[in-house]
């Protein structure tokens, strides 16, 4: 997946329903599904890369003197 592509899990209506009601049948099926879904695993890697990129940007910003 190219770095600029956002995984489909980002906008998945099934994921959103499952997160809204995690104890529902849909929520339980979603949780089971994430154990073997390669798309979900790549989405998790993508999220981790995004977080690392943001932390690197924050670290590399020059500090501004306080007045």
Secondary structure, 3 states (H helix, E strand, C coil): CCCCCCCHHHHCHHHHHHHHCCCCHHHHHHHHHHCCCHHHHHHHHHHHHHHHHHHHHHHHCCCCCCC
